[in-house]
């Protein structure tokens, strides 16, 4: 049994285990009994935060991973206060598709009455931040959300939306879900986000920690010469990451997960798992951090920082 350390979301949010489970096309690729065992094992280990988004687009087959999560909760015998429910709200069609309509759909599909956390997706076109804050305030007043965060927003945009929230009496974003791994560190480790974390009390949720499996040596099809130089470095580093992990008696996945936990602003690290065995292996990253230590882990993975001087630390 793994007793995960807990950290607080934002300045006044709930505490949660330092590892969290995501559901991107996950549970609909598993046998249902296996998914229930995975959920039960995660809860028993101290994972409490579950990212359960409504995924899918009109041109693709329907996705039911969030609906399955509801059935998994019932089959595992969980109470609502046994876990924290994190929902994604997308901005691609905003404001034509309101946050409330999206949230009500997400809650209905997942079989819950409120979201402990909603995370606003990436900004891909100009949006009215004041309108977003106003709608979030209404959702909070209605008891439909407890806290909110953002996914891959720039430091400047987070500071701006925090200001709008403060002006209306709404607590600002409690969490920033950001791409953070041994290869992509320039944003999370940069000066702009240091101020966001320290001055605004925003927590870090590390995501994309395996770079789609590339940091683990997966998906290594031949790359075109014109590929992004950061991605080229990432793919070329997989063998050395494996050797570094071997040197401390760990798997590459454990090394990648443990690294994210060394950041002082990190509250939790989000990953996916499709079996209890995979989950247990990843849980061992916490023991690796304790055994090796944060400073030595950061030194060990320093050569794999692929986006150093190539990515604007301001963020997207």
N, C-alpha and C positions, 0 to 999 in steps of 0.2 A: 504494500500500500504506500503510495506517495502522498506526503502531506505538503501540498504546494504552499509556498509563502504567498501572502496576500498583499496587495497594494491598492491604494485608493484611486478612484477615477476622479480627476480634477481635484478641486479643493474641498468640495463638500458632497461628492458622490459616494456611492457604495464602494466597499472594498471587493476585490475580485482576485481569483488566482492568477498568477503571473503567466499562465498559458491559457489561451482561449481557442475554441474550435469554430471554424468557419464551415459553410455549407454549400459553397459554389459547386453545383452539379455533383454533389457528393453522395447524399443519402439515396438519390434515385439511381445510383450505380452500385448499390449494395443489396444483398439479400436482407430482407427486413429483420429477421432475428439477429443477424450480425450487427445491424445498425443499432438495435435496441441494446445489445451487449456493449457496444462501443459507447453509447450515451451513458449507460449505467456505470461503466468503468471510469469514464471521464468525471462524473459527479463524485464517485467514491474517492478519486484521486485528488479532488480539490479544484477541478476546473468548474467554474460557475458561469462564465460569460460565453454565450453562443450567438454568433453572427448568423442570422437567418434572413437573408434577403430574398425578395421576389425577383428571380432572374428569368431571362428569356426575352425574345423579340418576336414580332409578328411573323417574320419570315422563317422562323425555326420551330421545330416541334415543341409543344408545351413542356414546361419543367415543373416538377412537383416536389422538389427536395424540401421546400418549406412546409408543404402539406404533410409530407411524411414525418417531418420533425414533430408535428402535433401528435401523430399516432405513436411515435417513438416515446414521447413524454408519458403518454397514458400507459403504454405497455411496460415502461420502466418503473411505473409507480411513483412518479415524481409529483411533488406538490409545486404550486406556482412559486413559492418562496424558496425553492431549492435551487433556482437558477435565475440568471439575468438574461433577458431577451433583448438582443440588439437588432434593430431593423434598418434596412437601407432605404433612403428616399432619394430618388433620382431627379436630376435637374435638366436632363436633355429636352424634355417636353414642358418644362415649367415656363410660364405659369398656366399654360393651357391645361396641364394635368396638375392639379393642386397637391400640396403636401398632404392635406387631410384625406383626399380621395385615395392616394397611394397608401397612406398609413392604415386607413380602415380596411383596405383590401389585404394588406400584409397581416394585420391582426386577425382578420376573419380566416385567412388561409392557414395561419399558424395556431389558431384556436386559443388566443390569449386576448385579454381585455385591455392591456396597456403594454407599452414598450418601456423597458427600463432605460434604454438608450436608443436614439435614432441617429444615424450617421448620414449626412448629406453627401451625395456623390460628387464626382468631379465637375467643375464648372467648365463647360465647353462652349458657352456663348454668354453674352452679356446678360446678367440677371440683376434684379432689383433686390439688393441685400436687405433694405429696410422692409420690403414686403415679406421676405423670407422670415425675418425676425418676428414680424407681426403675426404671421401664421403659426410659427413655433410657439409664441406666447399663448395663442388661442388653444393650441393643442395641449399645452401644459396646464392651462387653467381648466380644461375639460377633463383632466386626469388621464389623458391618452398617452402622454410621455412623461418621463421623469427627468432625463438629462439628454443632451444632444452633443453631437460632435461633427467633424467634417472629414472627408476623405480626399487626400492629395490636393489640398488648397495651398496657395502661397502664404508665406508669413504675413505679407502686407494685407491680403484679403482677410485672413483670420483676425488681424488686429482691427481692421475696419468693421467686420461684422460684430466683433466683441464690443466695439464702441457703440454701435447701434443698439445692441442688446442692453448694455448698461443704461442707455438713455431711456429705455422703455421699462426698466425694472426686471427684465428677463436675465437670468444668469447666462453668462457667455458660454461658448463651447467648452465642454469639459474635457474633450478628447480630440486628438488629431490622429487619424489612421493614415500612416505614411509608409511608402515603400522604404524599407530599411533592412539591409542585409550586409554581409561582409564585403560585397562589391559596390553597392550603392549606399554611400554614407554621407555624401557632400551636403545634402539637404538637412538631414537630422542632426549632423554634427556641426553645421554651420552657425555663424553668429546670428542671422535673422531668427532662426528657430530657438536658439538659446534664450533669446529675449521672450519669445512666445511662451516657452516652458516656464521660465523663471518669473517673469513679470505678470503674466496672465493666469498662471496656474493650470495651464493646459497639459494634460497627460499625453504621453505617446503610446499609441497602439502600433507596434511594428507589424507590417504585413509584407507579403511577397518575399518572404524570408529565404525561399529556395530559388527565386528567380524562375518560376515555372519549371523547376527541376534541373535547370541548366547548371546550377552550382553543384548539383549532385551527380553530374555526368549524364543526365537524361536528355533526350531530344537533341542529340548531337548530329543532326543532318548537316551535310556540307553547306557552308554559308557563302553567299555571294561576296565578291570583293568589295562591293559598295556598302556593306553592312555597317551599322552604327559602330564606331570604335569601342564604345563601352561594352556593347554586347559581344564584340569580338574578344575583348579581354576576358569577359566572364566565361565564355565557352572554353577559351584556352587555359583557364585557371583550374578547371575541374579536377584534373589529375593531381595537381599540387595541393588542392584542398583536401583530397582524399589522403594524401601522404601526411599532411599536417594533422588530420584527425587521427590517423593511425599512430602518430607519434605520442598521443596522449590517451590512447586506448579508447577512442570514440569513433562514432560513425560521422560521416560528413553532415548528415542532418542534425545530429546532436551538437556538433561544433557550430553550425550556422544558427541554430536556435539559441544556444548558450550565449553567443556573441551579442544578440539583440538585447538580452537581459542585463548586459553590463551598462547600458545607457542609463544615466541617472534619472531621466524623465520617463523611462519606460514603466508603464503600469502593467501591460500585458502584451504578449506576442501571439498573433493569430496565425493558425495553420490548419490544414485539413488532414484528415486521416480516414482510411477506408478499412481498417481492421484494428482489433484490440491489440494485436502484436505490434503494429506500426505505432499506435498510440503509446504503448508502454515504452517502446524504444525512444520516442520523442520526449516522454516524461523524464527520461534519464538525463536530459540536458540540464535539468536543475541540479542534479548531483554533480554533473561535470563542472558547472559553474562553481559550486562549493569546493570541489576538489582542486581545481586548477587556479581559480581566482580570476577576478575581472581583469586586472592589469596584465597578467600573463596571457589571458585569452586574447585581449586586444592586440598585444604584441605579436602573437602567433599569426593572427589573420591580417596583419597590416599589409603584407604584400598583395593581398587580393582586393584592395580598395581600387576598383576599376574606374570609378567616375571622378577620381580626384582631379581637380582643375578642369574638368570637362562638363560639369553640371553646375548651374547657377544655384547657390545655396538658398536663394530666395524661394525656390520651389516652383511648381507649375505656374 
